[in-house]
Amino acid sequence: MFSSENINPIFQKYNRWVLYGAIGIVLFVIITIASIALGDIPSFEELENPKYDLASVIYDVKGQPFGRYYIEDRVAVDYADISQHVINALIATEDDRFYNHSGIDIRALFRVGIKSLLLQKESSGGGSTITQQLAKLLYKRPSTKGKSLPVRMFSLVKSKIKEWVIAVKLERAYTKEEIIAMYLNKFEFVNGAHGIESAADVYFNKSQKELTIPQAATLVGMLKNPSLYNPNRFPDKCMERRNTVLSLMQSHDFIDERQFETFKNKPIDMSGFSRKNQSDGPAPYFRAELTKFLRDLFASNHIKKDRWLRL
């Protein structure tokens, strides 16, 4: 008969080789997926010229805008013109180490892994940086609807690796300020609101530069899930999310305790909410004729529909 002293070393050796084998398989799978993902990375030229639709704006003789044409109602805003309240809320909520990493926040990923896997905490955050989220917006993941679990998992890991690489490349191609502006301009806030300027107009009937702190927190809160935290459909959930953003702003010293206590009890005022339409605005008949003229102009001159114009 084998004594326990003889059996234990055998099992220890066996378990060690099983562990080594498992690690080897995981590394092989990661390397395989990485090699496939890296073959689908956009070029440097594509990264320097990301595509997103902008609205074409009509101006009167005094230079005042009085109408827009668009596929997506988006008006690009430079970083220098973005509300500081929006920037503060974004940094506090989505990526508090934004200025200290190069696209991937290893510390945040490690924190999420520990809290999610070891401590079983569901509210541990996503670990994705603002730059990674921008990469995901610019280069959307392929649909895996109806696919098997292994295929979905493979696609997820591949997409994550691709987004990490793109995030690092974006950090090399753009300044931190440009990345923030691109992200806020690209994000879709539902209800036809494409970008932060359009979102402020749709939900609060004002420019994003005029947003109050609670309003800025409301829009930044929507970044997590714009449909779930849509203030027009789910005001209670949206208010709860807004208060989470305000709490994070307080913890990062963007607002003080007195402001937080004041803001958190304020309901979200949706009196300015309005879904925008291209027919809105003055001189509807003139703009209708201008629409016909532009269709002929685009067709006769082969102008691409993804170009935006100042008219």
C-alpha positions, 0 to 999 in steps of 0.5 A: 500500500502507498502511504500518504507521504508517498501519494502527496508528492505525486499529486503535488507534481501532477497538480503542478503540471496541470497548472502549467498546462492550463497557463500554457493553453491560456497563453496560446489562446491569447496569443492566437487571438492577439495575432488575429486582432492585430491584423485588423488594426486601422492604419495611422492615416485612418486613426488621424482621420476618424470618420463621423457625420457632422451636420451641415449648417445654414447661415443667414447674411449676418452669419447667424445659424438658422437651420441644419441638414444632417444624417446625424445631428452633430456639431463638433466642439473644440476642447477649448469650448467644452464646459469645464463642468462636463470635463470635470464630471467626465474625468471623475466618473469615467477615468480619474487617471486619464492624465497619468496613463497612455491609453490603458490603465493597468492599475484600474484593470487590476483593481477591477479584476481583484474586485470582480473575481476575488471579492465578487463585487459587481459594482467594481467599474469597467476599467476602460479608459476614455481612450479605450471607449473612444476606440470602441466608438470609432471602430465598432465591435462586430455583432455576435447575435445568435452566435455560440458562447465560444464564438462570442467569447473569442470575439470579445477577447479579440475586440478588447485586444484590438481596442487596447492597441488602438487606444495606445495608437490614439494616445500617440496621435492625439493630445489628451485634450483632443481625445476628450473632445473626440469622445464627447463629440462622437458619443450618441446620447439617444433621442437624435442627440449626437455629441455633447453639443446636440445633447445639451440642445435636445435635453436642456435647450441650451449650448453645452457651454451653458450647462449647470453642474447637475445638467453636466452630471446628467449627460455624463451619467448617460455615457454608461448606458444612454438608453437606461439613463435616458432622463426623458424615459427613466427620470428616477434612474437618471437622477440616481445615476446623476447623483453618483456622478455628483458624488464622484465629483465631490470625492475628486474635489470638483465640487464641495460637500455643500454643493453636493447636498444642494444638487443631489436633491434637485429634480431633473428639469426636462422642460427644455427637452425637444427632439430636433427635426431638420424642418425646425427653424425659420424660413421653412419654405426657403429651406425646402427649396434649398434642400432640392437645390442641394440634392441636385448639387450633390448629384451633379458634382458627386459630393459625398454625403458624409461631407459637412458644409457651411451654407 
